[in-house]
């Protein structure tokens, strides 16, 4: 049984500006607040928000050995 080309297509990726404000809280404390966030959508995966580093309180974050590719 052969598969069609549509079954091998990669999911469509879109990156668009988030129209509203994005606020990130951890234990009630604001660690990021942005009106310049981007939303990435890829196929059926949940949307992901990307915020400018200047809108993130980096001093509240801790480094990790984990990474994504």
N, C-alpha and C positions, 0 to 999 in steps of 0.2 A: 504494500500500500504506500503510495507516495504522498508527501505533504505538499500543500500549495505554498506559493511564495508568501501569501498573507500570514501563514502560520509561522514564518521565520522572520517577519518584520520586527525591527526593534521598536519599542514604544516611543511615541512622540514625546518630545521634551519641550516644555514651554517655561519661560521665565518672564514674569510680569511684575510691575510694581504693586505692592500691597496698598490698596486705596485708603486704609485707615492706620491707626496707631497700633503698634505691637509692643506690648509690655510683658517682660518675663520676670516672674517672681519665684524665689526659692524660699520656702519657709516664711512667706509674707514679705520678704525683703526684695525690692526691685533691683535686679542685676542687669537689666537692659530695658531701654525705652527708645523706640524709634518711629519716626514718620517717614523713613526712607528705606523700609524693608522691601525685599524682593521675595516673591513666591515662586518656587520651582515645582512644576508638576511633571510627572513621568509615568505615563501609562496608568495602571490601576493603583500605583503606590500612593500613600497619603501625601498631601502637599507638604513641602518643607519651606520654612521661612529662613531667609538669610538676612542678617542685620549688619550694617556697617560697624566695624570694630570701634569706631569713635562713639557709638551709642551703647557700648557694653562696658560695664564697670569691671574691667579686666582684673583689678586687684582682688575681687571677690571670687575669682575662679582659680582652680588648681590644675596644674598640668597632669596629663595622663599618658600612659604608654600606648594606649589604643589609638588607632588611626583608621581612616577610611580611604578608599581608592576610587 
